[in-house]
Amino acid sequence: MDRLLFSMWRIWRNPPSRMKLIVMLAALALAIGLVLVERRVGWPDWMRVERTPRPRLPHL
C-alpha cells in the first residue's frame, strides 16, 4: 500500500508528458481489450498452451 501511495504522490507532483500519458493509456486499453477478448470469445486452439509435465530425474 505504501508503494502505491508513493507512486501516486510522485505522479501528482511530477505529471508525465502528454506523449507518455497517451502511450500508457494505449497500453492499458490494449491490455483491457485482450482480457475482454479472452473472456467473451476465447482463444483459438492454435494459441492455447498445453502444459507438459516436468520430466522427473532419477534419484541417485
Number of C-alpha atoms within 10 A of each C-alpha: 6 7 8 9 10 11 12 13 12 12 11 10 9 9 12 13 8 9 9 11 12 12 11 13 12 12 12 12 12 12 12 12 12 12 12 12 12 12 10 8 8 13 11 8 8 6 8 9 7 7 6 6 6 6 6 6 6 5 4 3
